[in-house]
Amino acid sequence: MFFYPFLGRLNKRRGDSYRTLGALICMGIAPAGYAQSIDILDESAPSNKAPVLVKSTPFQTPSLTPTQSDLGGVGLLQMPTGRMAEEGMVSIGYNHNSEYQFFTLSLQVMPWLETTLRYTQVEDLLYSDREEFSGDTKLADKGIDAKLRLWTENQWRPEVSVGLRDLGGTGLFDGEFIAASKRLSTDHYGELDFTLGLGWGYFGTRGTVSNPFCTAGDRFCDRITDSNGNGGSIDYQRWFTGPSSLFGGIEYQTPFEPLSFKLEYDGNDYSQDTPVLRGGIDMTPRSPWNIGAVYALNDNFSLRVGYERGTTTTLGLTFASNFDTIKSPWVDNPIPALGTQQASDLDSVDWPNLTAELSNIAGYHTHKVYQNEQGEHVTLVAQQSKYRDRDMAAERAAAVLANYLPDSVSTYQVVETQKNIPVKSTEISAQGYRDIATVDYFNPNIKDALLTLPNHHQYEITSSEPIYDQFEPFNYNISPDLTQSIGNPESFYLYSVTLEGDASYWLTSNLELSSSVSLNLIDNLDQLGDSLPEDGTDNYRVRTLIRSYIHDNDVYMSNLQLTWFEKYSQNWYQQIYGGYLETMFAGVGTEVLYRRPNANWAIGVDANLIAQRDPSSQFALFESDNAYSPDAKVLSKGTTGHVSLYYQTDFSFMKDFLVQLNVGQFLAADVGARLDVSKQYKSGVIIGAYASKTDMSAEEFGEGSFTKGFYMSIPFDTISIKPNNSRADISWQPLTRDGGQMLDKRNSLFGITDLVAPWYQRPNQN
């Protein structure tokens, strides 16, 4: 009864925001969890009459948020829906029942594209009947799903999507579907989402309807049951073939926001599931209806429970977050106020304190400082370690420089370098910054005082010697490193955790001596066994010998090389290197890259003469192809190299992607191409996947058919309270095989020149 007058009193102190809140409450639009309705006093009634009691409309109930299915991806329990999550939403799930354990990662890549990576352990089956090969390791299956939205929902039309499950797996769960979902909202009782779909393969074994594609051709009437024994291949010949079935259900969001229910009609009769066919397990459903519930513990974690087939209970846990909206609050040093104690001339500047403050406040580690003949222009050669947003870094640098440099200096120039190669130059107007600092005009912005210079004007240096030089030729770093592989026959999860010590020394301004030494802390690579994969092939063993290099050595040298870095003309970059290039290979090589400032493409080429290292010695190389053993061929001498194209997409339907194509010869002397596609979200998080396809056949390659992998790159400033422009990289490679493998070079020119056209150093857009 007194709620609205109280809001009115707050309005007088706080302004229109409370009037808006009061209006929203009066209209029945309020945050979830408030009472359904409220009686309000109408204070507009005449003063000589009692206030009028007005009955409000009901408050809005919680909105239904799409949730994950058992096998990953937005859906009901076993069946998918036509729904999509918000762009950038990532869901990591674990679901368990008596037959399967599902480990899933689902990502809403774009508003119209959902992808899911799934690892499955089959509870009642072993990976192999041969104990000496896989021991008691359970059968593991790797699958990739994709779902595309055909159109969105409107007042009359449902949201419709088409999808493919297990399109790159061994066929355990492969299936196709078309699903439509339509939402119904109520004033008091929550929201309901109705789904109707048509499925094939895993979604359609119940066979409730005839396959409509049979009318287009007889090949659609029967489904090929044999799958590629090596897995990994895309059996598109099976898509939309064989029996089909209707499926559907209802997802109900209750007025109690954390809780939702699911009811589903299952299109699968489970007669073709692997535990049934290979293990004789009875999975016959007693009912085609599945029922379940999802309870949100908080914004990120949710629990799920389901009773399926009339026989089986499924339990699960899901973690969800959105890569588009991640932003960590920083605890940062304040920008210094504009002072009045500047030096009288450049000779009087306190350079040690100035450069220390530049590092602390602006993140610039200054190597050298130059001036022009008139002393009105100062250039700093530096590296940035704190801010991806270079405008923020420039404003902080200008604040420091304005407090130290004399008024006679009219412009500051910051030249950023990587590997002593200039990659970005920014000029700051000294007076322009002072006008910003003193707010001499409306809405000042640091961009008003900045000018990004083209590459051919990177240095404004007249004097031959720097006026201040604190370049440190020696650098070192110690950090942990994780190497992992998932879904292997020997063990579901193989890993190696090492402590890596990295050091470098600049012999000249272009020539760097570098080295990396790794201390093996813990691994389970001993489960690979001593024998090589018995796949009947004669491939060079370039990666399947990983145990010999890592597990069998407590300490190993992963790198020792000399590298010459050079920049030619405006847009050409080169590195020439030689030595022990990585853990398994030594050699000499060169890489050349053409990259223009702010261009969304670049092209490069690398060529290498290589020899495989002998894991029994830190410095020895194999002298012949059969030096490791008579049954294993190693690459005692060989070549590898690629032509590489990099393209940052700017299409309206495909923004913020980096597509990298490498074409050439791989380590095992196989020739082909590797495609790497990655997506960057507003926070700067990058998710990517790659695949290599070469002239090595699936039979020669072995299990997996071709090399593929996934990775995530997370900016530290999204998970830290301190600004930091470094990244944490996490990668997964399902199987370590020999085909389609590239040299793991220490340096990449595309990474070194990132600031020329930023990809990794893009600022947070939230």
C-alpha positions in Angstrom: 0.0 0.0 0.0 2.9 2.4 0.6 5.3 1.2 -2.2 4.4 3.7 -4.8 4.6 6.8 -2.5 7.9 5.6 -1.3 9.2 5.5 -4.9 7.9 9.0 -5.4 10.0 10.2 -2.5 13.1 8.5 -4.0 12.4 10.3 -7.3 13.0 13.7 -5.8 16.5 12.6 -4.8 17.6 10.2 -7.5 15.9 11.4 -10.7 14.0 9.7 -13.6 15.5 6.2 -13.1 13.1 5.6 -10.2 10.2 7.0 -12.1 11.0 4.4 -14.9 11.2 1.6 -12.3 7.8 2.7 -10.8 6.3 2.8 -14.3 7.5 -0.6 -15.1 6.2 -2.0 -11.9 2.8 -0.4 -12.5 2.7 -2.1 -16.0 3.5 -5.5 -14.4 7.0 -5.7 -15.8 9.4 -6.5 -13.0 12.3 -8.8 -12.3 11.6 -12.4 -11.8 10.9 -13.4 -8.2 8.6 -10.4 -7.3 5.0 -11.0 -6.3 2.6 -11.7 -9.2 0.5 -8.5 -8.5 0.3 -5.6 -6.2 -2.2 -3.0 -5.1 -1.0 0.6 -5.8 -2.3 4.0 -4.7 -3.2 6.4 -7.4 -1.9 9.7 -6.0 -3.3 11.6 -9.0 -6.7 11.5 -7.4 -8.1 14.9 -6.4 -6.8 16.1 -3.0 -10.2 16.2 -1.5 -10.9 12.6 -2.2 -9.3 9.4 -0.8 -6.6 7.8 -3.0 -8.0 5.4 -5.6 -7.0 1.7 -5.3 -5.8 0.4 -8.7 -5.3 -3.3 -9.5 -2.1 -3.8 -11.5 -1.6 -6.3 -14.2 0.4 -9.4 -13.3 4.2 -9.3 -13.1 6.1 -11.0 -15.9 7.2 -14.5 -15.1 10.7 -15.8 -15.7 11.7 -16.3 -19.3 12.6 -19.7 -20.6 16.4 -20.1 -21.4 17.3 -22.9 -23.8 19.1 -25.8 -22.0 21.4 -28.6 -23.0 20.4 -32.2 -24.0 22.1 -35.3 -22.7 24.4 -35.6 -25.6 25.2 -31.8 -25.8 23.6 -29.0 -27.7 20.4 -27.2 -27.0 17.6 -29.7 -26.7 15.2 -31.7 -24.5 16.7 -34.9 -23.1 17.8 -37.3 -25.9 16.2 -35.2 -28.7 17.2 -31.7 -30.0 14.9 -28.7 -30.4 14.9 -25.9 -33.0 16.3 -23.5 -30.4 19.6 -21.8 -30.4 21.5 -20.3 -27.4 22.8 -16.7 -27.3 25.8 -16.1 -29.5 29.0 -16.8 -27.6 27.3 -19.1 -25.1 29.6 -22.1 -24.2 28.2 -25.1 -22.2 30.4 -27.8 -20.7 28.4 -30.8 -19.6 28.7 -34.2 -18.0 25.9 -36.7 -18.2 25.9 -40.3 -16.9 23.5 -43.3 -17.1 24.0 -47.0 -16.9 25.2 -47.3 -20.5 27.1 -44.1 -21.3 29.2 -41.3 -19.9 28.9 -38.1 -22.0 31.5 -35.3 -21.8 30.3 -32.4 -24.0 31.3 -28.9 -25.0 28.8 -27.0 -27.0 29.4 -23.5 -28.4 27.0 -21.1 -30.1 29.5 -20.0 -32.7 27.1 -17.6 -34.4 23.5 -16.8 -33.9 22.6 -19.3 -36.6 25.3 -22.0 -35.9 25.8 -24.3 -32.9 28.6 -26.8 -32.7 29.2 -29.6 -30.2 32.2 -31.7 -29.4 31.4 -34.9 -27.5 33.5 -37.6 -25.9 31.6 -40.8 -24.9 32.7 -43.7 -22.7 30.6 -46.8 -23.2 30.3 -48.4 -19.8 30.0 -52.1 -20.8 32.5 -52.3 -23.6 36.3 -52.2 -23.8 38.2 -50.3 -26.4 39.7 -53.5 -27.8 39.5 -57.3 -27.2 43.3 -57.3 -27.1 44.3 -56.7 -23.5 47.9 -55.9 -24.4 46.7 -53.1 -26.7 44.1 -51.2 -24.6 43.9 -53.1 -21.3 40.8 -52.2 -19.3 40.2 -48.9 -21.2 36.6 -48.5 -21.9 35.4 -47.9 -25.5 35.6 -44.2 -26.3 33.8 -42.4 -29.1 34.5 -38.9 -30.4 31.8 -37.0 -32.1 31.1 -33.5 -33.6 27.6 -32.1 -34.1 26.4 -29.1 -36.0 23.1 -27.4 -36.0 22.0 -24.5 -38.4 19.0 -22.3 -37.9 16.9 -21.9 -41.0 14.7 -19.2 -39.7 13.8 -17.4 -36.4 10.5 -17.4 -34.6 7.9 -14.7 -35.0 4.2 -14.4 -34.0 3.1 -17.2 -36.2 6.2 -19.0 -37.4 8.3 -21.4 -35.2 12.1 -21.3 -34.9 13.3 -24.0 -37.3 16.8 -25.7 -37.3 18.4 -28.6 -39.2 21.2 -30.6 -37.6 23.8 -33.3 -38.0 25.0 -35.4 -35.0 28.3 -37.3 -35.0 29.1 -36.1 -38.4 32.8 -36.8 -38.0 32.7 -39.8 -35.6 32.6 -43.6 -35.8 28.8 -43.7 -36.3 27.8 -44.6 -32.7 25.3 -41.7 -32.5 25.1 -40.4 -36.1 21.8 -38.9 -37.1 20.1 -36.0 -38.8 17.0 -34.0 -37.9 14.8 -31.0 -38.7 13.1 -29.5 -35.6 10.6 -26.6 -35.1 10.0 -25.0 -31.7 7.2 -22.5 -30.7 6.9 -20.7 -27.4 3.8 -20.0 -25.4 3.9 -17.5 -22.5 1.3 -17.2 -19.7 0.6 -14.5 -17.3 0.7 -16.6 -14.1 2.0 -20.1 -14.9 5.3 -19.7 -16.7 6.4 -20.4 -20.3 6.1 -23.5 -22.4 8.2 -24.3 -25.5 6.7 -26.9 -27.9 9.0 -28.9 -30.3 8.1 -31.1 -33.2 10.8 -32.8 -35.3 11.6 -35.4 -37.9 14.7 -37.5 -37.4 16.9 -40.0 -39.2 19.6 -42.3 -37.9 19.9 -42.1 -34.1 16.8 -39.9 -34.0 14.7 -42.1 -36.3 15.2 -45.8 -35.5 11.6 -46.0 -34.0 10.4 -45.6 -37.6 7.0 -44.0 -36.9 6.8 -42.4 -40.4 8.1 -43.2 -43.8 11.2 -41.4 -44.9 9.9 -38.5 -47.1 13.2 -38.5 -49.1 12.4 -42.0 -50.5 10.3 -40.3 -53.1 13.4 -38.5 -54.4 15.5 -41.7 -54.8 15.7 -45.3 -53.6 19.1 -44.7 -52.0 17.4 -42.7 -49.2 15.2 -45.7 -48.2 18.0 -47.8 -46.7 20.7 -46.6 -44.3 24.3 -47.8 -44.7 25.1 -49.4 -41.4 28.8 -49.9 -42.0 31.0 -47.0 -40.8 34.6 -46.3 -41.5 36.5 -48.4 -39.0 39.1 -45.7 -38.5 36.5 -43.1 -37.7 36.9 -39.4 -38.3 35.6 -39.5 -41.9 32.3 -37.7 -42.9 29.9 -40.3 -44.2 27.6 -37.9 -46.0 26.2 -40.8 -48.0 24.2 -41.7 -45.0 22.6 -38.4 -44.3 18.8 -38.4 -44.2 18.6 -42.0 -45.2 16.9 -45.0 -43.7 14.0 -45.1 -41.2 12.7 -41.9 -39.9 10.6 -41.0 -36.9 8.7 -38.1 -35.5 9.9 -36.8 -32.1 9.0 -33.9 -30.0 8.2 -32.6 -26.5 7.6 -29.7 -24.2 10.0 -27.7 -22.1 8.3 -25.9 -19.2 9.8 -22.9 -17.4 8.0 -22.7 -14.0 7.3 -19.4 -12.2 10.1 -20.5 -9.9 13.0 -19.3 -12.0 15.7 -21.9 -11.2 13.4 -24.9 -12.1 12.2 -26.1 -15.5 10.8 -29.5 -16.6 11.0 -31.5 -19.9 8.7 -34.0 -21.4 9.9 -35.8 -24.6 8.7 -38.3 -27.1 11.8 -40.2 -28.2 12.4 -41.1 -31.9 15.0 -43.7 -31.0 14.1 -47.3 -30.1 17.8 -48.0 -29.1 17.9 -51.3 -31.1 21.0 -50.0 -33.0 23.0 -48.7 -30.0 26.5 -50.1 -29.7 26.0 -51.7 -26.2 23.1 -53.7 -27.8 24.9 -54.7 -31.0 28.4 -55.4 -29.5 27.7 -56.2 -25.9 24.3 -57.8 -25.9 22.9 -55.2 -23.4 19.1 -55.0 -23.2 18.2 -51.3 -23.9 14.6 -52.0 -25.0 12.4 -49.0 -24.0 9.4 -49.7 -21.9 8.0 -46.3 -22.9 8.8 -43.8 -25.7 8.4 -41.0 -23.2 11.2 -39.4 -21.3 10.8 -36.9 -18.5 13.4 -34.7 -16.8 14.1 -31.6 -14.8 16.8 -28.9 -14.8 17.6 -26.9 -11.7 19.9 -23.8 -12.0 22.2 -23.5 -9.0 23.3 -20.1 -10.2 24.0 -18.2 -13.4 26.6 -20.7 -14.5 25.9 -24.2 -13.0 22.8 -26.3 -13.4 21.9 -29.8 -12.3 19.7 -32.1 -14.5 17.9 -35.4 -13.9 16.0 -37.5 -16.3 14.0 -40.8 -16.4 14.3 -42.2 -19.9 13.0 -45.3 -21.8 11.0 -46.2 -18.7 14.0 -47.9 -17.3 17.0 -45.6 -17.0 17.9 -42.6 -14.8 20.3 -40.0 -16.2 22.1 -37.4 -14.0 24.1 -34.5 -15.3 25.9 -31.2 -14.5 26.3 -28.3 -16.9 28.5 -25.2 -16.7 27.6 -22.4 -19.0 29.1 -18.9 -19.7 29.1 -16.4 -22.5 32.4 -15.6 -24.2 30.8 -12.4 -25.6 30.1 -10.8 -22.2 33.1 -11.9 -20.1 34.8 -8.9 -18.5 36.8 -8.9 -15.3 36.8 -5.8 -13.1 40.3 -4.5 -12.8 42.3 -3.2 -9.9 44.6 -0.7 -11.7 46.9 2.2 -10.9 45.2 5.5 -11.4 46.2 7.9 -14.2 48.5 10.6 -12.8 47.1 14.1 -12.6 48.8 16.7 -14.7 51.6 18.2 -12.7 53.8 21.3 -12.9 57.3 20.0 -12.1 58.4 19.1 -15.6 62.1 19.1 -16.5 63.5 22.3 -18.0 65.2 20.4 -20.9 65.7 16.8 -22.1 69.1 16.6 -20.4 67.5 17.2 -17.0 64.8 14.5 -17.4 64.9 11.7 -14.8 64.8 8.9 -17.3 65.1 5.9 -14.9 62.0 7.1 -12.9 60.2 8.1 -16.1 60.6 4.7 -17.7 59.8 2.9 -14.5 56.5 4.8 -14.2 55.8 4.2 -17.9 56.0 0.5 -17.2 53.9 0.7 -14.0 51.2 3.0 -15.2 51.1 2.5 -19.0 52.6 -1.0 -19.4 55.3 0.2 -21.8 58.8 -1.4 -21.2 61.0 1.2 -22.8 64.2 0.0 -24.6 65.5 3.2 -26.1 64.6 6.9 -26.3 65.5 9.2 -29.2 65.0 12.9 -30.0 65.1 14.9 -33.2 67.6 17.7 -33.8 65.3 20.4 -32.5 64.4 18.5 -29.4 60.7 19.0 -29.9 60.0 15.4 -30.9 60.7 12.4 -28.6 60.5 8.7 -29.7 60.3 5.8 -27.3 61.0 2.3 -28.6 59.1 0.0 -26.3 57.0 -3.2 -25.7 53.5 -3.2 -24.3 52.7 -5.8 -21.5 49.5 -4.7 -19.9 46.8 -3.3 -22.3 45.2 -4.8 -25.4 43.5 -1.5 -25.8 46.3 0.7 -27.2 44.3 3.9 -26.8 44.1 3.3 -23.1 47.9 2.6 -23.0 48.6 5.7 -25.0 46.6 7.9 -22.7 48.4 6.6 -19.7 51.8 7.0 -21.4 50.9 10.6 -22.4 50.0 11.3 -18.7 53.4 10.1 -17.6 55.4 11.8 -20.4 53.6 15.2 -19.8 54.7 15.2 -16.2 58.4 14.5 -17.0 59.2 16.0 -20.4 59.8 19.8 -20.8 57.1 22.0 -22.5 59.4 22.3 -25.5 58.5 18.8 -26.5 55.5 19.0 -28.7 55.0 15.4 -29.8 55.6 12.0 -28.3 56.0 8.9 -30.4 55.7 5.3 -29.2 57.2 2.7 -31.5 56.2 -0.8 -30.4 58.5 -3.7 -31.4 58.3 -7.4 -31.4 61.6 -9.3 -31.8 63.2 -5.9 -32.4 60.9 -5.5 -35.5 58.8 -2.2 -35.4 55.1 -3.2 -35.8 53.2 -0.2 -34.6 53.9 3.5 -34.2 51.6 6.0 -32.4 52.1 9.7 -32.2 50.7 11.8 -29.4 50.2 15.6 -29.4 51.6 16.9 -26.1 49.3 20.0 -26.2 46.4 17.8 -27.3 46.8 15.6 -24.2 47.1 18.6 -21.9 43.7 19.9 -23.3 42.2 16.5 -22.6 43.7 16.3 -19.1 42.4 19.8 -18.2 39.0 19.2 -19.9 39.4 22.3 -22.1 36.4 21.3 -24.3 33.3 19.2 -24.2 33.7 15.4 -24.1 37.4 15.1 -24.5 38.8 11.8 -25.8 42.4 10.5 -26.1 41.7 9.7 -29.8 41.7 13.5 -30.4 45.4 13.6 -29.6 46.5 10.3 -31.4 47.8 9.6 -34.8 48.6 6.1 -35.9 51.5 6.4 -38.4 52.0 4.2 -41.5 54.8 1.7 -41.4 57.2 3.7 -43.6 57.0 6.6 -41.1 57.7 4.4 -38.1 60.8 6.1 -36.9 61.2 9.9 -36.5 64.8 9.7 -35.4 67.5 12.1 -36.4 70.2 11.4 -33.9 72.3 8.3 -34.5 72.5 7.5 -30.7 69.7 7.2 -28.3 69.5 9.8 -25.5 68.6 7.0 -23.1 69.2 3.2 -23.5 68.0 0.5 -21.2 67.6 -2.4 -23.7 68.2 -5.7 -21.9 69.6 -8.3 -24.3 69.0 -11.2 -21.9 65.5 -12.4 -21.0 64.1 -15.5 -19.3 60.8 -17.0 -18.2 59.6 -20.0 -16.3 56.1 -21.4 -16.9 54.1 -24.6 -16.7 53.0 -26.4 -19.9 50.3 -29.0 -20.5 50.2 -31.3 -23.4 47.1 -33.5 -23.7 45.3 -36.0 -26.0 41.8 -37.3 -25.4 40.1 -40.5 -26.5 43.1 -42.7 -27.1 43.0 -46.5 -27.1 45.6 -46.8 -24.4 43.9 -44.3 -22.1 40.9 -42.0 -22.4 43.1 -39.1 -21.4 46.8 -38.8 -22.0 48.7 -35.8 -20.6 52.1 -34.4 -19.7 52.7 -31.5 -17.3 56.1 -29.9 -17.6 57.9 -26.9 -16.2 59.5 -25.0 -19.1 62.4 -22.6 -18.7 62.8 -20.3 -21.6 65.7 -17.9 -22.2 67.0 -15.7 -25.0 70.0 -13.4 -25.7 70.3 -10.8 -28.4 73.7 -11.1 -30.0 72.9 -8.1 -32.3 69.8 -6.1 -32.9 68.7 -8.7 -35.4 70.2 -12.0 -34.2 68.7 -13.9 -31.2 70.0 -17.0 -29.4 67.2 -18.8 -27.7 66.6 -22.0 -25.8 63.9 -23.9 -23.9 64.5 -26.7 -21.4 61.6 -28.7 -19.9 61.4 -30.5 -16.6 58.9 -33.4 -16.8 56.7 -33.1 -13.7 54.1 -35.7 -14.2 52.6 -37.6 -17.1 50.8 -40.9 -18.0 52.4 -41.4 -21.3 53.7 -44.8 -20.0 50.3 -46.1 -20.9 51.2 -45.7 -24.6 53.4 -48.9 -24.1 56.7 -49.6 -25.6 55.3 -50.8 -28.9 54.3 -48.7 -31.9 50.8 -48.7 -33.2 50.2 -51.9 -35.1 48.5 -50.3 -38.1 50.3 -52.1 -40.9 51.6 -48.9 -42.3 55.1 -47.7 -43.2 54.7 -44.0 -42.3 57.5 -41.9 -40.8 57.0 -42.0 -37.0 57.2 -38.3 -36.5 54.7 -37.9 -33.6 53.8 -41.4 -32.4 57.2 -41.6 -30.7 56.1 -39.0 -28.2 56.7 -41.3 -25.2 60.3 -41.7 -26.1 60.9 -37.9 -26.1 58.9 -36.9 -23.0 58.1 -39.7 -20.7 61.5 -41.4 -21.0 63.4 -38.2 -20.2 63.1 -36.3 -16.8 64.7 -33.3 -18.4 64.9 -32.5 -22.1 65.9 -29.6 -24.3 63.0 -28.7 -26.5 64.7 -25.8 -28.3 68.1 -24.3 -29.0 68.4 -22.0 -32.0 69.8 -18.9 -33.7 67.2 -16.7 -35.4 67.7 -13.6 -37.6 64.7 -11.2 -37.8 64.4 -8.6 -40.5 61.9 -6.2 -42.0 62.2 -5.1 -45.6 60.6 -2.1 -47.2 57.1 -1.4 -45.9 55.3 -4.7 -45.6 57.8 -7.6 -45.9 59.1 -9.6 -42.9 61.5 -12.5 -42.6 63.1 -14.8 -40.1 66.0 -17.2 -40.7 66.6 -19.9 -38.1 68.7 -22.9 -37.4 69.3 -25.4 -34.6 67.2 -27.7 -32.5 63.8 -26.3 -33.6 61.5 -28.3 -31.4 61.4 -31.4 -29.2 61.6 -33.9 -32.1 63.3 -32.1 -34.9 66.4 -30.1 -35.7 67.2 -28.2 -38.9 67.4 -24.9 -40.7 64.7 -22.8 -42.3 63.2 -19.5 -43.2 59.8 -17.8 -43.2 58.8 -14.8 -45.2 55.5 -12.9 -44.6 53.8 -10.1 -46.6 51.4 -8.1 -44.4 50.0 -4.6 -44.8 48.9 -2.3 -42.0 45.2 -2.8 -41.1 44.7 -5.2 -44.0 42.5 -8.2 -43.2 44.8 -10.6 -45.1 48.4 -11.8 -45.2 50.4 -14.4 -47.1 53.6 -16.2 -46.1 55.8 -19.1 -47.1 58.2 -21.2 -45.1 60.8 -23.8 -46.1 62.8 -26.1 -43.8 65.5 -28.8 -44.0 65.0 -31.1 -41.1 66.3 -34.2 -39.3 64.6 -36.1 -36.5 66.3 -35.9 -33.1 67.4 -39.1 -31.2 65.4 -39.1 -27.9 68.2 -41.0 -26.2 70.5 -38.0 -26.4 70.0 -34.2 -26.0 72.0 -33.3 -29.1 72.2 -36.4 -31.4 70.2 -36.9 -34.6 69.1 -40.1 -36.2 71.7 -41.1 -38.8 69.4 -43.3 -40.9 65.7 -43.9 -41.3 65.9 -47.3 -39.5 68.1 -46.0 -36.6 65.3 -46.1 -34.1 64.3 -49.8 -34.7 63.9 -52.1 -37.7 60.1 -51.8 -37.4 59.9 -48.0 -37.1 60.9 -45.6 -39.9 62.1 -42.2 -38.7 62.9 -39.1 -40.8 66.7 -38.9 -40.7 66.7 -36.2 -43.4 63.8 -34.5 -45.0 62.0 -31.2 -45.9 58.8 -29.5 -44.9 57.3 -26.2 -45.7 54.0 -24.5 -46.6 52.5 -21.5 -48.4 50.2 -19.9 -45.8 47.2 -17.6 -46.4 45.6 -15.7 -43.5 42.2 -14.0 -43.8 40.2 -12.1 -41.2 36.6 -12.2 -42.4 34.4 -9.2 -42.5 31.2 -10.7 -44.0 27.9 -9.7 -42.4 27.0 -13.3 -41.8 30.5 -14.3 -40.6 32.3 -11.6 -38.6 35.4 -11.9 -36.4 36.8 -15.1 -37.9 40.4 -15.9 -38.8 40.8 -18.4 -41.6 44.3 -19.8 -42.0 45.2 -22.2 -44.9 48.5 -24.0 -45.1 49.4 -25.9 -48.2 52.6 -27.9 -48.6 54.6 -30.9 -47.3 54.1 -32.1 -43.8 56.6 -33.9 -41.5 55.8 -37.5 -42.6 56.5 -36.5 -46.2 52.8 -36.4 -46.9 51.5 -33.5 -49.1 48.3 -31.7 -48.6 46.6 -28.8 -46.7 45.7 -27.8 -43.2 42.6 -25.5 -42.6 42.4 -23.6 -39.3 39.2 -21.6 -38.5 38.9 -19.6 -35.3 36.3 -17.2 -34.0 37.0 -14.3 -31.7 34.3 -13.0 -29.3 33.8 -9.5 -27.9 35.8 -10.4 -24.7 38.8 -11.5 -26.9 38.3 -15.2 -26.2 39.2 -17.2 -29.3 37.9 -20.7 -30.1 39.3 -22.5 -33.0 39.5 -25.9 -34.8 41.9 -27.2 -37.4 42.1 -30.3 -39.7 44.8 -31.5 -42.0 44.0 -33.6 -45.1 46.9 -35.0 -47.1 47.7 -37.7 -49.7 48.1 -40.1 -46.8 44.9 -42.3 -47.0 42.7 -43.0 -44.0 44.0 -46.6 -43.9 47.6 -45.4 -43.8 46.8 -42.7 -41.3 45.1 -45.1 -38.9 42.4 -44.4 -36.3 40.9 -40.9 -36.8 41.4 -40.9 -40.6 43.1 -37.4 -40.5 44.6 -35.0 -38.0 42.2 -32.7 -36.3 42.2 -30.6 -33.2 40.6 -27.8 -31.2 42.0 -24.9 -29.1 41.0 -22.0 -26.9 42.9 -18.8 -26.3 41.8 -16.8 -23.3 43.1 -13.3 -22.6 44.5 -13.1 -19.1 42.7 -9.8 -18.5 39.3 -11.6 -18.6 40.2 -13.9 -15.7 42.5 -11.6 -13.7 41.9 -8.5 -11.6 45.0 -6.9 -13.1 45.4 -5.8 -16.7 47.5 -8.1 -18.8 47.7 -8.5 -22.5 49.1 -12.1 -22.5 47.0 -15.2 -23.3 46.4 -18.7 -21.9 46.3 -21.3 -24.7 44.5 -24.6 -24.2 44.5 -27.2 -27.0 43.0 -30.6 -27.5 44.1 -33.1 -30.1 41.9 -36.2 -30.2 44.7 -38.6 -31.3 48.4 -38.2 -31.8 49.1 -39.7 -35.2 51.8 -39.1 -37.9 49.9 -37.7 -40.8 49.2 -34.0 -41.3 51.7 -32.9 -38.7 53.5 -29.5 -38.9 56.8 -28.3 -37.4 56.3 -26.7 -34.0 58.3 -23.6 -34.7 59.3 -21.3 -31.9 58.3 -18.1 -33.7 55.5 -17.3 -36.1 55.8 -14.1 -38.1 52.0 -13.8 -38.1 52.0 -13.7 -34.3 55.1 -11.4 -34.2 53.4 -8.9 -36.5 50.0 -9.0 -34.9 49.8 -5.3 -34.2 50.2 -4.5 -37.9 46.6 -5.7 -38.2 45.5 -6.8 -34.7 43.9 -10.2 -34.1 45.3 -11.4 -30.8 45.6 -7.9 -29.4 42.1 -6.7 -30.2 40.7 -4.8 -27.2 37.7 -6.0 -25.2 34.6 -4.8 -26.9 32.2 -5.0 -23.9 
